[in-house]
């Protein structure tokens, strides 16, 4: 199976690619992810920063906290990536924006201390109250 992965936003203005195994895939339950995505969770995967390139378009940026910058499409608003200076050699990519999201199997839950109490998803996965980097 190839380690080249492609993805992009809803309108097609932004495209990206990276060449790395799909790993460190987590369902995030934090309130910031809920607010910026409008979804109940955001599922992220981490890729080595040096393997990631924007192949089309230029993302807009939003500094959502002192340590995090989020990248999104300025046209359709889709959130595609997140950089945190707490993990400066990687970039988190939203699994939902991959061309083949079905290949990215989650391996844990993070920020479950903020999880909505009525949400039950992948209960067999390990859980972290916050996130261990």
C-alpha positions in Angstrom: 0.0 0.0 0.0 1.4 3.4 -1.0 2.4 6.0 1.7 1.4 8.9 -0.7 -1.8 10.4 0.6 -3.9 13.2 -1.0 -6.6 15.4 0.3 -8.3 18.7 0.0 -11.2 21.0 1.0 -14.8 20.8 -0.1 -14.6 23.3 -2.9 -11.3 22.1 -4.3 -9.4 25.4 -3.9 -7.0 23.7 -1.5 -5.2 20.4 -2.1 -2.4 18.8 -0.1 -0.3 15.7 -0.1 2.1 13.9 2.2 4.1 10.8 2.0 4.1 8.9 5.3 2.3 6.0 7.0 -1.1 6.8 8.4 -0.4 6.8 12.2 -1.2 8.5 15.4 -4.9 8.9 14.5 -7.1 10.3 17.3 -10.7 11.3 17.8 -10.4 14.7 19.5 -13.2 15.7 21.9 -11.9 19.1 22.9 -14.3 22.1 22.9 -12.0 24.1 20.6 -12.2 21.4 17.8 -16.0 21.4 18.3 -16.3 25.1 18.0 -14.0 25.6 14.9 -15.4 22.6 13.0 -19.1 22.7 14.0 -18.8 18.9 14.6 -19.0 16.7 17.6 -15.4 15.5 17.2 -12.5 16.0 14.9 -10.4 13.0 13.9 -6.8 13.9 13.3 -3.7 12.1 12.1 -0.1 13.3 12.6 2.3 13.4 9.8 6.0 14.5 9.7 6.0 18.2 8.8 8.7 17.7 6.2 6.5 15.3 4.2 3.5 17.6 3.9 3.0 20.1 1.0 0.1 22.3 -0.1 -0.2 21.2 -3.8 -2.9 23.8 -4.7 -4.0 27.0 -3.1 -2.9 28.9 -0.1 -4.7 28.2 3.2 -5.9 30.8 5.6 -4.7 30.6 9.2 -6.3 31.0 12.6 -4.4 31.0 15.8 -6.9 29.1 18.1 -4.6 29.1 21.2 -1.2 30.2 22.3 0.3 26.9 20.9 -1.9 26.1 17.9 -2.5 27.4 14.4 -5.3 26.0 12.3 -5.3 26.0 8.5 -8.5 26.2 6.6 -9.9 27.1 3.1 -10.6 30.8 2.7 -13.3 29.9 0.2 -15.4 27.1 1.7 -14.1 27.2 5.3 -13.1 23.6 5.6 -10.5 23.0 8.3 -7.6 20.9 7.0 -4.7 21.0 9.3 -3.3 22.1 12.7 0.2 23.0 13.8 1.1 23.0 17.4 4.5 24.3 18.7 4.2 21.6 21.3 5.0 19.1 18.6 7.1 21.2 16.1 8.1 18.4 13.8 4.6 17.2 12.9 1.4 18.5 11.4 -2.0 17.3 12.3 -4.4 16.7 9.3 -8.1 16.2 9.5 -8.9 12.7 8.4 -12.2 13.8 6.9 -10.3 15.8 4.2 -8.3 12.9 3.0 -9.3 11.6 -0.5 -9.4 8.1 1.1 -10.4 8.7 4.8 -11.5 5.0 5.1 -7.8 4.1 5.2 -7.1 6.1 8.4 -8.3 3.9 11.3 -8.4 5.8 14.6 -6.3 4.4 17.5 -7.4 6.5 20.5 -9.5 9.2 21.9 -8.0 12.5 23.2 -9.4 15.2 25.4 -12.1 12.9 26.7 -12.4 15.1 29.8 -14.3 17.4 27.4 -16.3 14.7 25.6 -20.1 15.2 25.3 -21.6 12.8 27.8 -24.1 11.3 25.3 -21.6 10.7 22.6 -20.5 7.0 22.3 -18.0 6.3 19.5 -15.4 3.5 19.2 -15.6 2.5 22.9 -12.9 -0.1 22.4 -10.2 2.5 21.8 -8.0 3.8 24.6 -8.8 7.2 26.1 -6.7 10.1 27.3 -8.2 12.8 29.5 -6.0 15.3 27.7 -3.4 14.4 25.0 -0.1 12.8 25.6 2.3 14.1 22.9 
